[in-house]
Amino acid sequence: VGPIIEDDKPIIPPDLPEIPSTKELYNILLIGMDETMGEAGTGNSDSMMLVSINLKTGQISVISFLRDLYVQLPGDYSDNRLNAPYVFGGFDLLKKTIELNFGIPIDGCFEVNFEGFADVIDILGGVDIELTAAEATQVNRFASGYATEGPNHLTGEQAVSYARCRKIDSDFGRTERQRKLLTIVFNDLKGSSLKEINALANKILPLMTTDMSNKQIMGLIAKCYGALDSEMKTYHVPADDAYYGAMIRGMSVLVPDLPLIRQQLETYLPLT
């Protein structure tokens, strides 16, 4: 677990490097919830993936932010895990927390619970994915059907079981599986017409909670449609060399090296 820290101090050091800004970069935060869908901020954010799209170049990156990252919250809140701001203050507090610690402004958020995510995958027709023996065993424990080691076509229920696997390795492995799923879905959409993408959006959006208007979403789809031709690059924060584990106020957390993480984010984000 790492050292036990009793008297923790704010973790944001002075003079953190600024991440270069560009008006062409659009940042969307995808939030996965282990809760019944309802009002934003009804539970801890179980997974958080930042989808960054350069509207000029069409380049896309997906960055998982580990939920156990120990971060400073704005306002009068105590430092906490990154999965806490959403339950305290919904989209707004989570966006402010990410910008405060990691220097990335968030343009919009989408939240879906696991039941809704299963429905999304089923609407898309399922996903073809290769599983390890351990992954197949976990999928079979929590979903109907039968998955095997090797290539599989997963239903929405099975895909949720796959995305939630972490006991076979760690939360790092779990977020890697989530990024793998998102990459497969992205690649499956290649070749779709803008009309087909809009039709899918109309089916999927009612399954999500968002802070964006329908007009904003449809405008973003139109702007980002060309990015389907790009390769999606994926990363996780913190990287293996950018944190240490600790126990703080009874919480097992990942204490981030924020200066190093901000340097790494500058290379992860499709700024050019």
MIDOSE-1310 file (N, C-alpha, C; in nm, 2 decimals, decimal comma, always signed):
residues 272
vgpi	+0,08/-0,12/+0,00/+0,00/+0,00/+0,00/+0,09/+0,13/+0,00; +0,20/+0,12/+0,07/+0,29/+0,24/+0,08/+0,28/+0,30/+0,21; +0,34/+0,42/+0,23/+0,35/+0,48/+0,36/+0,21/+0,52/+0,42; +0,20/+0,53/+0,55/+0,08/+0,58/+0,61/+0,10/+0,72/+0,64
iedd	+0,02/+0,81/+0,59/+0,04/+0,95/+0,61/-0,08/+1,00/+0,69; -0,05/+1,06/+0,81/-0,16/+1,10/+0,90/-0,20/+1,24/+0,88; -0,10/+1,33/+0,86/-0,13/+1,48/+0,85/-0,10/+1,52/+0,71; -0,20/+1,49/+0,62/-0,17/+1,52/+0,48/-0,18/+1,67/+0,45
kpii	-0,11/+1,72/+0,35/-0,11/+1,86/+0,31/-0,16/+1,87/+0,17; -0,21/+1,98/+0,12/-0,25/+2,00/-0,01/-0,13/+1,96/-0,11; -0,17/+1,88/-0,21/-0,07/+1,81/-0,29/-0,03/+1,90/-0,41; -0,09/+2,01/-0,44/-0,06/+2,08/-0,56/+0,06/+2,18/-0,53
ppdl	+0,18/+2,15/-0,58/+0,29/+2,24/-0,56/+0,28/+2,37/-0,63; +0,35/+2,47/-0,59/+0,35/+2,60/-0,66/+0,42/+2,58/-0,80; +0,39/+2,67/-0,89/+0,45/+2,68/-1,02/+0,44/+2,55/-1,10; +0,32/+2,49/-1,10/+0,30/+2,37/-1,18/+0,31/+2,41/-1,33
peip	+0,37/+2,33/-1,41/+0,38/+2,37/-1,55/+0,24/+2,38/-1,62; +0,22/+2,48/-1,70/+0,09/+2,49/-1,77/+0,09/+2,41/-1,89; -0,02/+2,35/-1,92/-0,04/+2,27/-2,04/-0,08/+2,37/-2,15; -0,01/+2,37/-2,27/-0,04/+2,47/-2,37/-0,19/+2,45/-2,41
stke	-0,25/+2,56/-2,43/-0,39/+2,56/-2,47/-0,41/+2,58/-2,62; -0,51/+2,53/-2,68/-0,54/+2,55/-2,82/-0,69/+2,55/-2,84; -0,74/+2,65/-2,91/-0,89/+2,65/-2,93/-0,94/+2,54/-3,01; -0,85/+2,46/-3,08/-0,89/+2,35/-3,16/-0,91/+2,22/-3,08
lyni	-0,87/+2,22/-2,95/-0,88/+2,10/-2,87/-1,01/+2,10/-2,80; -1,09/+1,99/-2,81/-1,22/+1,97/-2,74/-1,21/+1,85/-2,65; -1,23/+1,87/-2,52/-1,22/+1,77/-2,42/-1,35/+1,73/-2,36; -1,38/+1,60/-2,38/-1,50/+1,54/-2,33/-1,47/+1,44/-2,22
llig	-1,53/+1,44/-2,11/-1,51/+1,35/-2,00/-1,62/+1,24/-2,00; -1,58/+1,11/-2,01/-1,68/+1,00/-2,00/-1,67/+0,94/-1,86; -1,79/+0,94/-1,80/-1,79/+0,89/-1,66/-1,88/+0,77/-1,65; -1,82/+0,66/-1,60/-1,89/+0,54/-1,57/-1,93/+0,53/-1,43
mdet	-2,06/+0,49/-1,41/-2,12/+0,49/-1,27/-2,17/+0,35/-1,24; -2,14/+0,31/-1,11/-2,20/+0,18/-1,06/-2,33/+0,22/-0,98; -2,42/+0,29/-1,05/-2,54/+0,35/-0,98/-2,65/+0,34/-1,08; -2,77/+0,36/-1,03/-2,89/+0,37/-1,11/-2,88/+0,51/-1,18
mgea	-2,91/+0,52/-1,31/-2,91/+0,64/-1,38/-3,01/+0,74/-1,32; -2,97/+0,86/-1,30/-3,06/+0,97/-1,25/-2,99/+1,10/-1,25; -3,00/+1,18/-1,15/-2,94/+1,31/-1,15/-2,78/+1,29/-1,14; -2,71/+1,38/-1,21/-2,57/+1,38/-1,20/-2,52/+1,40/-1,05
gtgn	-2,42/+1,32/-1,01/-2,37/+1,34/-0,88/-2,44/+1,25/-0,78; -2,49/+1,13/-0,82/-2,56/+1,04/-0,73/-2,47/+0,93/-0,67; -2,35/+0,93/-0,71/-2,26/+0,83/-0,66/-2,12/+0,86/-0,71; -2,02/+0,78/-0,66/-1,88/+0,79/-0,70/-1,87/+0,76/-0,84
sdsm	-1,78/+0,83/-0,91/-1,75/+0,80/-1,05/-1,65/+0,68/-1,06; -1,70/+0,57/-1,10/-1,63/+0,45/-1,10/-1,51/+0,45/-1,21; -1,54/+0,51/-1,32/-1,43/+0,52/-1,42/-1,45/+0,66/-1,49; -1,33/+0,71/-1,53/-1,32/+0,85/-1,59/-1,23/+0,84/-1,70
mlvs	-1,28/+0,87/-1,82/-1,19/+0,87/-1,94/-1,21/+1,00/-2,01; -1,10/+1,07/-2,04/-1,10/+1,19/-2,11/-1,07/+1,16/-2,26; -1,17/+1,20/-2,34/-1,16/+1,19/-2,49/-1,13/+1,33/-2,54; -1,00/+1,35/-2,59/-0,96/+1,48/-2,65/-0,95/+1,47/-2,80
inlk	-1,01/+1,57/-2,86/-1,02/+1,57/-3,01/-0,97/+1,70/-3,06; -0,87/+1,69/-3,15/-0,82/+1,81/-3,21/-0,91/+1,84/-3,34; -0,99/+1,94/-3,33/-1,09/+1,96/-3,44/-1,02/+2,00/-3,57; -0,90/+2,05/-3,57/-0,83/+2,09/-3,69/-0,76/+1,97/-3,75
tgqi	-0,69/+1,89/-3,67/-0,62/+1,77/-3,73/-0,69/+1,64/-3,73; -0,80/+1,63/-3,65/-0,87/+1,51/-3,64/-0,81/+1,41/-3,54; -0,70/+1,44/-3,48/-0,63/+1,35/-3,39/-0,71/+1,33/-3,26; -0,71/+1,21/-3,21/-0,79/+1,18/-3,09/-0,70/+1,10/-2,99
svis	-0,71/+1,14/-2,86/-0,65/+1,06/-2,75/-0,75/+1,03/-2,65; -0,74/+0,92/-2,58/-0,82/+0,88/-2,47/-0,73/+0,85/-2,35; -0,76/+0,92/-2,24/-0,68/+0,91/-2,12/-0,77/+0,87/-2,00; -0,73/+0,75/-1,94/-0,80/+0,71/-1,82/-0,74/+0,78/-1,70
flrd	-0,82/+0,83/-1,62/-0,77/+0,89/-1,49/-0,82/+0,79/-1,38; -0,72/+0,73/-1,31/-0,75/+0,63/-1,21/-0,83/+0,69/-1,09; -0,93/+0,62/-1,05/-1,02/+0,67/-0,95/-0,96/+0,69/-0,81; -0,85/+0,62/-0,79/-0,79/+0,63/-0,65/-0,68/+0,74/-0,65
lyvq	-0,67/+0,82/-0,76/-0,57/+0,93/-0,75/-0,61/+1,03/-0,64; -0,51/+1,07/-0,56/-0,54/+1,16/-0,45/-0,52/+1,30/-0,50; -0,63/+1,38/-0,49/-0,62/+1,51/-0,55/-0,68/+1,62/-0,46; -0,64/+1,74/-0,49/-0,70/+1,85/-0,42/-0,83/+1,90/-0,48
lpgd	-0,93/+1,91/-0,40/-1,06/+1,96/-0,45/-1,07/+2,11/-0,43; -1,13/+2,18/-0,52/-1,15/+2,33/-0,50/-1,25/+2,36/-0,39; -1,24/+2,48/-0,34/-1,33/+2,52/-0,24/-1,29/+2,47/-0,10; -1,39/+2,44/-0,02/-1,37/+2,40/+0,12/-1,36/+2,25/+0,14
ysdn	-1,36/+2,18/+0,03/-1,35/+2,03/+0,05/-1,21/+1,99/+0,08; -1,20/+1,88/+0,16/-1,07/+1,82/+0,19/-1,02/+1,74/+0,07; -0,89/+1,72/+0,06/-0,83/+1,64/-0,04/-0,89/+1,50/-0,04; -0,91/+1,44/-0,15/-0,98/+1,31/-0,16/-0,94/+1,24/-0,28
rlna	-1,00/+1,12/-0,30/-0,98/+1,04/-0,42/-1,05/+1,11/-0,53; -1,01/+1,09/-0,66/-1,07/+1,16/-0,77/-1,21/+1,11/-0,80; -1,25/+1,00/-0,74/-1,39/+0,95/-0,76/-1,49/+1,02/-0,67; -1,44/+1,10/-0,58/-1,53/+1,17/-0,48/-1,59/+1,30/-0,53
pyvf	-1,52/+1,38/-0,61/-1,59/+1,51/-0,64/-1,72/+1,50/-0,71; -1,74/+1,39/-0,79/-1,87/+1,38/-0,86/-1,99/+1,36/-0,77; -1,97/+1,28/-0,66/-2,07/+1,27/-0,56/-2,10/+1,39/-0,48; -1,99/+1,47/-0,46/-2,00/+1,59/-0,38/-2,07/+1,71/-0,46
ggfd	-2,03/+1,71/-0,59/-2,08/+1,83/-0,66/-2,10/+1,81/-0,81; -2,13/+1,68/-0,85/-2,16/+1,65/-0,99/-2,06/+1,69/-1,09; -2,11/+1,71/-1,21/-2,02/+1,74/-1,32/-1,93/+1,87/-1,29; -1,99/+1,97/-1,23/-1,92/+2,09/-1,21/-1,79/+2,08/-1,12
llkk	-1,81/+2,01/-1,01/-1,70/+1,99/-0,92/-1,59/+1,90/-0,98; -1,63/+1,80/-1,05/-1,54/+1,70/-1,11/-1,46/+1,78/-1,21; -1,52/+1,86/-1,30/-1,45/+1,93/-1,40/-1,35/+2,03/-1,34; -1,39/+2,10/-1,23/-1,30/+2,19/-1,17/-1,18/+2,12/-1,10
tiel	-1,21/+2,00/-1,05/-1,10/+1,93/-0,98/-1,00/+1,88/-1,08; -1,04/+1,84/-1,20/-0,95/+1,79/-1,30/-0,87/+1,91/-1,35; -0,93/+2,02/-1,37/-0,86/+2,14/-1,42/-0,76/+2,19/-1,32; -0,80/+2,19/-1,19/-0,71/+2,24/-1,08/-0,59/+2,15/-1,07
nfgi	-0,60/+2,02/-1,08/-0,49/+1,93/-1,06/-0,41/+1,90/-1,18; -0,48/+1,89/-1,29/-0,41/+1,84/-1,42/-0,41/+1,95/-1,53; -0,47/+2,06/-1,50/-0,45/+2,17/-1,60/-0,53/+2,15/-1,73; -0,63/+2,07/-1,73/-0,71/+2,04/-1,85/-0,85/+2,09/-1,83
pidg	-0,89/+2,19/-1,91/-1,04/+2,23/-1,91/-1,12/+2,13/-1,98; -1,24/+2,10/-1,92/-1,33/+2,00/-1,97/-1,45/+2,08/-2,04; -1,48/+2,04/-2,16/-1,58/+2,11/-2,24/-1,72/+2,05/-2,22; -1,72/+1,92/-2,18/-1,85/+1,86/-2,17/-1,83/+1,72/-2,10
cfev	-1,94/+1,67/-2,04/-1,94/+1,55/-1,97/-2,05/+1,46/-2,01; -2,03/+1,33/-2,02/-2,13/+1,23/-2,04/-2,12/+1,12/-1,93; -2,23/+1,09/-1,86/-2,22/+0,98/-1,76/-2,32/+0,87/-1,80; -2,28/+0,75/-1,78/-2,36/+0,63/-1,80/-2,34/+0,53/-1,69
nfeg	-2,45/+0,47/-1,65/-2,43/+0,36/-1,55/-2,40/+0,23/-1,62; -2,38/+0,12/-1,55/-2,34/+0,00/-1,62/-2,45/-0,06/-1,70; -2,58/-0,05/-1,64/-2,69/-0,10/-1,72/-2,71/-0,02/-1,85; -2,69/+0,11/-1,85/-2,70/+0,19/-1,97/-2,58/+0,16/-2,06
fadv	-2,46/+0,13/-2,01/-2,35/+0,09/-2,10/-2,38/-0,04/-2,17; -2,44/-0,13/-2,10/-2,47/-0,26/-2,16/-2,57/-0,24/-2,28; -2,67/-0,15/-2,26/-2,76/-0,12/-2,36/-2,69/-0,05/-2,48; -2,60/+0,04/-2,45/-2,52/+0,10/-2,56/-2,45/+0,00/-2,65
idil	-2,38/-0,10/-2,58/-2,31/-0,20/-2,66/-2,41/-0,29/-2,74; -2,52/-0,32/-2,68/-2,62/-0,40/-2,76/-2,68/-0,32/-2,88; -2,70/-0,19/-2,86/-2,74/-0,11/-2,98/-2,64/-0,11/-3,09; -2,51/-0,11/-3,05/-2,40/-0,11/-3,15/-2,38/-0,25/-3,21
ggvd	-2,45/-0,35/-3,15/-2,44/-0,49/-3,21/-2,34/-0,58/-3,14; -2,30/-0,54/-3,02/-2,20/-0,62/-2,95/-2,06/-0,58/-2,99; -1,95/-0,64/-2,93/-1,81/-0,61/-2,97/-1,74/-0,74/-2,99; -1,65/-0,75/-3,09/-1,56/-0,86/-3,11/-1,43/-0,83/-3,03
ielt	-1,39/-0,92/-2,94/-1,27/-0,89/-2,86/-1,20/-1,02/-2,82; -1,07/-1,02/-2,80/-1,00/-1,14/-2,76/-0,98/-1,13/-2,61; -1,01/-1,24/-2,54/-1,00/-1,25/-2,40/-0,89/-1,35/-2,36; -0,83/-1,32/-2,24/-0,74/-1,41/-2,18/-0,83/-1,51/-2,11
aaea	-0,77/-1,62/-2,06/-0,84/-1,72/-1,99/-0,90/-1,66/-1,86; -0,82/-1,58/-1,79/-0,87/-1,52/-1,67/-0,98/-1,42/-1,69; -0,97/-1,34/-1,80/-1,08/-1,25/-1,84/-1,21/-1,33/-1,87; -1,20/-1,43/-1,94/-1,32/-1,52/-1,98/-1,38/-1,57/-1,86
tqvn	-1,30/-1,62/-1,76/-1,36/-1,67/-1,63/-1,44/-1,56/-1,56; -1,38/-1,44/-1,55/-1,45/-1,33/-1,48/-1,58/-1,29/-1,56; -1,57/-1,29/-1,69/-1,69/-1,25/-1,77/-1,80/-1,36/-1,74; -1,77/-1,48/-1,73/-1,87/-1,59/-1,71/-1,92/-1,59/-1,57
rfas	-1,85/-1,53/-1,48/-1,90/-1,53/-1,34/-2,01/-1,43/-1,32; -2,01/-1,32/-1,41/-2,11/-1,21/-1,38/-2,20/-1,18/-1,50; -2,19/-1,26/-1,61/-2,28/-1,24/-1,72/-2,33/-1,37/-1,78; -2,45/-1,37/-1,84/-2,50/-1,49/-1,90/-2,43/-1,51/-2,04
gyat	-2,44/-1,63/-2,09/-2,37/-1,66/-2,21/-2,24/-1,73/-2,17; -2,15/-1,76/-2,27/-2,03/-1,83/-2,23/-1,91/-1,78/-2,31; -1,82/-1,71/-2,25/-1,70/-1,66/-2,31/-1,59/-1,76/-2,29; -1,49/-1,76/-2,39/-1,38/-1,85/-2,39/-1,25/-1,77/-2,41
egpn	-1,14/-1,84/-2,38/-1,01/-1,78/-2,41/-1,00/-1,76/-2,56; -0,95/-1,65/-2,61/-0,94/-1,62/-2,75/-1,05/-1,53/-2,80; -1,08/-1,53/-2,93/-1,18/-1,44/-2,99/-1,32/-1,46/-2,93; -1,39/-1,36/-2,91/-1,53/-1,36/-2,86/-1,61/-1,25/-2,92
hltg	-1,74/-1,27/-2,93/-1,83/-1,16/-2,96/-1,92/-1,14/-2,84; -1,89/-1,03/-2,77/-1,96/-1,00/-2,64/-2,09/-0,92/-2,65; -2,19/-0,96/-2,58/-2,31/-0,89/-2,56/-2,28/-0,77/-2,47; -2,38/-0,68/-2,46/-2,36/-0,57/-2,37/-2,33/-0,61/-2,22
eqav	-2,41/-0,71/-2,18/-2,39/-0,76/-2,04/-2,25/-0,81/-2,02; -2,20/-0,89/-2,12/-2,07/-0,95/-2,11/-1,96/-0,84/-2,12; -1,99/-0,74/-2,20/-1,89/-0,63/-2,21/-1,88/-0,55/-2,08; -1,99/-0,53/-2,01/-1,98/-0,47/-1,88/-1,90/-0,55/-1,78
syar	-1,92/-0,68/-1,78/-1,85/-0,77/-1,69/-1,70/-0,76/-1,72; -1,66/-0,76/-1,85/-1,52/-0,74/-1,89/-1,47/-0,61/-1,85; -1,55/-0,50/-1,87/-1,50/-0,36/-1,83/-1,48/-0,35/-1,68; -1,54/-0,43/-1,60/-1,53/-0,41/-1,46/-1,43/-0,50/-1,39
crki	-1,37/-0,59/-1,47/-1,27/-0,69/-1,42/-1,15/-0,61/-1,36; -1,12/-0,63/-1,23/-0,99/-0,58/-1,18/-0,93/-0,68/-1,08; -1,00/-0,78/-1,03/-0,95/-0,87/-0,93/-0,84/-0,96/-0,99; -0,85/-0,97/-1,12/-0,74/-1,06/-1,18/-0,61/-0,99/-1,20
dsdf	-0,61/-0,85/-1,18/-0,48/-0,78/-1,18/-0,49/-0,66/-1,10; -0,54/-0,54/-1,15/-0,55/-0,42/-1,07/-0,64/-0,32/-1,14; -0,66/-0,20/-1,08/-0,74/-0,10/-1,14/-0,67/-0,05/-1,27; -0,54/-0,06/-1,28/-0,47/-0,02/-1,40/-0,51/-0,12/-1,52
grte	-0,52/-0,25/-1,48/-0,56/-0,34/-1,58/-0,71/-0,32/-1,62; -0,79/-0,28/-1,53/-0,93/-0,26/-1,55/-0,95/-0,14/-1,65; -0,88/-0,03/-1,62/-0,89/+0,08/-1,71/-0,83/+0,05/-1,85; -0,73/-0,03/-1,86/-0,68/-0,07/-1,99/-0,79/-0,15/-2,07
rqrk	-0,86/-0,23/-2,00/-0,97/-0,30/-2,07/-1,08/-0,21/-2,12; -1,11/-0,11/-2,03/-1,21/-0,01/-2,07/-1,16/+0,07/-2,20; -1,04/+0,11/-2,20/-0,98/+0,18/-2,32/-0,99/+0,09/-2,44; -0,96/-0,04/-2,42/-0,96/-0,14/-2,53/-1,10/-0,15/-2,59
llti	-1,20/-0,15/-2,50/-1,34/-0,16/-2,55/-1,38/-0,03/-2,63; -1,34/+0,08/-2,58/-1,37/+0,21/-2,65/-1,30/+0,21/-2,78; -1,18/+0,17/-2,79/-1,10/+0,16/-2,92/-1,17/+0,07/-3,02; -1,22/-0,04/-2,97/-1,29/-0,14/-3,06/-1,42/-0,07/-3,12
vfnd	-1,50/-0,01/-3,03/-1,62/+0,06/-3,07/-1,59/+0,17/-3,17; -1,48/+0,25/-3,14/-1,44/+0,36/-3,23/-1,41/+0,30/-3,37; -1,33/+0,19/-3,37/-1,29/+0,13/-3,50/-1,41/+0,07/-3,58; -1,50/+0,02/-3,50/-1,62/-0,04/-3,57/-1,71/+0,07/-3,63
lkgs	-1,69/+0,19/-3,59/-1,77/+0,30/-3,65/-1,71/+0,36/-3,77; -1,58/+0,32/-3,80/-1,52/+0,37/-3,92/-1,60/+0,33/-4,04; -1,61/+0,42/-4,13/-1,69/+0,39/-4,25/-1,84/+0,42/-4,24; -1,88/+0,46/-4,12/-2,02/+0,50/-4,11/-2,05/+0,63/-4,16
slke	-2,16/+0,66/-4,22/-2,20/+0,79/-4,27/-2,23/+0,88/-4,15; -2,23/+1,01/-4,18/-2,27/+1,11/-4,08/-2,42/+1,08/-4,04; -2,50/+1,04/-4,13/-2,64/+1,01/-4,11/-2,65/+0,90/-4,01; -2,57/+0,79/-4,03/-2,57/+0,68/-3,95/-2,52/+0,71/-3,81
inal	-2,42/+0,79/-3,80/-2,37/+0,84/-3,67/-2,48/+0,91/-3,59; -2,55/+1,00/-3,66/-2,65/+1,08/-3,59/-2,77/+0,99/-3,54; -2,80/+0,89/-3,62/-2,90/+0,79/-3,59/-2,86/+0,72/-3,46; -2,74/+0,67/-3,46/-2,69/+0,60/-3,34/-2,69/+0,69/-3,21
anki	-2,65/+0,82/-3,23/-2,65/+0,91/-3,12/-2,79/+0,93/-3,07; -2,89/+0,94/-3,15/-3,03/+0,95/-3,11/-3,08/+0,84/-3,03; -3,02/+0,72/-3,05/-3,06/+0,60/-2,97/-2,98/+0,59/-2,84; -2,86/+0,64/-2,84/-2,77/+0,62/-2,73/-2,78/+0,73/-2,63
lplm	-2,80/+0,86/-2,67/-2,80/+0,97/-2,58/-2,91/+0,96/-2,47; -3,03/+0,91/-2,50/-3,12/+0,89/-2,39/-3,07/+0,80/-2,27; -2,97/+0,72/-2,30/-2,92/+0,63/-2,19/-2,81/+0,70/-2,11; -2,78/+0,83/-2,14/-2,68/+0,90/-2,07/-2,73/+1,03/-2,00
ttdm	-2,65/+1,07/-1,90/-2,67/+1,20/-1,84/-2,56/+1,29/-1,89; -2,59/+1,42/-1,93/-2,49/+1,51/-1,98/-2,51/+1,65/-1,94; -2,41/+1,73/-1,95/-2,42/+1,87/-1,92/-2,42/+1,95/-2,05; -2,43/+1,88/-2,17/-2,44/+1,95/-2,30/-2,58/+1,95/-2,35
snkq	-2,61/+2,05/-2,43/-2,74/+2,05/-2,49/-2,74/+1,97/-2,62; -2,86/+1,93/-2,67/-2,87/+1,85/-2,79/-2,80/+1,92/-2,91; -2,82/+2,06/-2,91/-2,76/+2,14/-3,02/-2,61/+2,13/-3,01; -2,55/+2,14/-2,89/-2,41/+2,13/-2,87/-2,36/+1,99/-2,92
imgl	-2,43/+1,89/-2,88/-2,39/+1,75/-2,91/-2,39/+1,73/-3,06; -2,50/+1,77/-3,13/-2,51/+1,75/-3,27/-2,40/+1,83/-3,35; -2,37/+1,95/-3,29/-2,27/+2,03/-3,36/-2,13/+1,97/-3,34; -2,11/+1,91/-3,22/-1,98/+1,84/-3,20/-1,97/+1,72/-3,29
iakc	-2,07/+1,64/-3,30/-2,07/+1,53/-3,39/-2,03/+1,57/-3,53; -2,09/+1,68/-3,58/-2,06/+1,72/-3,72/-1,91/+1,77/-3,73; -1,86/+1,84/-3,63/-1,72/+1,88/-3,63/-1,62/+1,77/-3,62; -1,66/+1,66/-3,54/-1,57/+1,55/-3,52/-1,58/+1,44/-3,61
ygal	-1,68/+1,44/-3,70/-1,70/+1,33/-3,79/-1,58/+1,28/-3,86; -1,50/+1,38/-3,91/-1,38/+1,35/-3,98/-1,27/+1,27/-3,90; -1,28/+1,28/-3,77/-1,18/+1,22/-3,68/-1,20/+1,07/-3,68; -1,31/+1,01/-3,74/-1,32/+0,87/-3,75/-1,21/+0,80/-3,84
dsem	-1,15/+0,88/-3,92/-1,04/+0,83/-4,00/-0,91/+0,82/-3,93; -0,90/+0,88/-3,81/-0,78/+0,88/-3,73/-0,76/+0,76/-3,65; -0,64/+0,74/-3,60/-0,61/+0,64/-3,50/-0,63/+0,69/-3,36; -0,70/+0,62/-3,28/-0,72/+0,66/-3,14/-0,60/+0,61/-3,05
ktyh	-0,53/+0,71/-2,99/-0,42/+0,68/-2,90/-0,47/+0,68/-2,76; -0,43/+0,58/-2,68/-0,48/+0,57/-2,54/-0,36/+0,57/-2,44; -0,40/+0,63/-2,32/-0,30/+0,64/-2,21/-0,37/+0,63/-2,08; -0,29/+0,62/-1,97/-0,35/+0,62/-1,84/-0,27/+0,72/-1,75
vpad	-0,34/+0,78/-1,66/-0,29/+0,87/-1,56/-0,32/+0,82/-1,42; -0,23/+0,79/-1,33/-0,08/+0,82/-1,35/-0,01/+0,71/-1,43; +0,10/+0,75/-1,50/+0,18/+0,65/-1,56/+0,26/+0,58/-1,45; +0,33/+0,47/-1,48/+0,39/+0,39/-1,38/+0,49/+0,46/-1,30
dayy	+0,55/+0,57/-1,35/+0,66/+0,64/-1,28/+0,61/+0,77/-1,22; +0,48/+0,79/-1,21/+0,43/+0,92/-1,18/+0,34/+0,92/-1,05; +0,36/+0,83/-0,96/+0,28/+0,82/-0,84/+0,35/+0,73/-0,74; +0,30/+0,74/-0,62/+0,34/+0,64/-0,52/+0,21/+0,60/-0,44
gami	+0,20/+0,48/-0,39/+0,08/+0,44/-0,31/+0,10/+0,48/-0,17; -0,01/+0,52/-0,10/-0,01/+0,56/+0,04/-0,14/+0,53/+0,10; -0,14/+0,54/+0,23/-0,27/+0,53/+0,31/-0,28/+0,67/+0,38; -0,39/+0,74/+0,34/-0,42/+0,87/+0,39/-0,56/+0,88/+0,45
rgms	-0,57/+0,91/+0,58/-0,70/+0,91/+0,65/-0,78/+0,79/+0,63; -0,71/+0,67/+0,63/-0,77/+0,54/+0,61/-0,80/+0,51/+0,47; -0,76/+0,59/+0,37/-0,79/+0,56/+0,23/-0,66/+0,51/+0,16; -0,67/+0,40/+0,09/-0,56/+0,36/+0,00/-0,57/+0,44/-0,13
vlvp	-0,46/+0,52/-0,15/-0,46/+0,62/-0,26/-0,34/+0,61/-0,34; -0,34/+0,67/-0,46/-0,23/+0,69/-0,55/-0,19/+0,84/-0,54; -0,08/+0,87/-0,48/-0,04/+1,01/-0,47/+0,03/+1,05/-0,60; -0,02/+1,15/-0,68/+0,04/+1,18/-0,81/+0,16/+1,27/-0,80
dlpl	+0,25/+1,25/-0,89/+0,36/+1,35/-0,91/+0,31/+1,45/-1,02; +0,24/+1,55/-0,97/+0,17/+1,64/-1,07/+0,26/+1,71/-1,17; +0,38/+1,76/-1,13/+0,46/+1,82/-1,23/+0,50/+1,72/-1,34; +0,53/+1,60/-1,30/+0,56/+1,50/-1,41/+0,44/+1,47/-1,49
irqq	+0,33/+1,45/-1,43/+0,20/+1,42/-1,50/+0,17/+1,52/-1,60; +0,18/+1,65/-1,56/+0,15/+1,76/-1,65/+0,25/+1,76/-1,77; +0,37/+1,72/-1,75/+0,46/+1,71/-1,86/+0,42/+1,60/-1,96; +0,38/+1,49/-1,90/+0,33/+1,37/-1,97/+0,21/+1,40/-2,05
lety	+0,11/+1,47/-1,99/-0,01/+1,51/-2,05/+0,01/+1,59/-2,18; +0,11/+1,68/-2,17/+0,14/+1,76/-2,29/+0,18/+1,67/-2,41; +0,23/+1,55/-2,39/+0,26/+1,46/-2,50/+0,14/+1,37/-2,53; +0,06/+1,35/-2,43/-0,06/+1,26/-2,46/-0,17/+1,33/-2,54
lplt	-0,19/+1,46/-2,51/-0,30/+1,53/-2,57/-0,27/+1,57/-2,72; -0,36/+1,56/-2,81/-0,34/+1,59/-2,95/-0,34/+1,74/-2,97; -0,24/+1,81/-2,92/-0,23/+1,96/-2,92/-0,21/+2,01/-3,06; -0,14/+1,93/-3,15/-0,11/+1,97/-3,28/-0,16/+1,87/-3,38
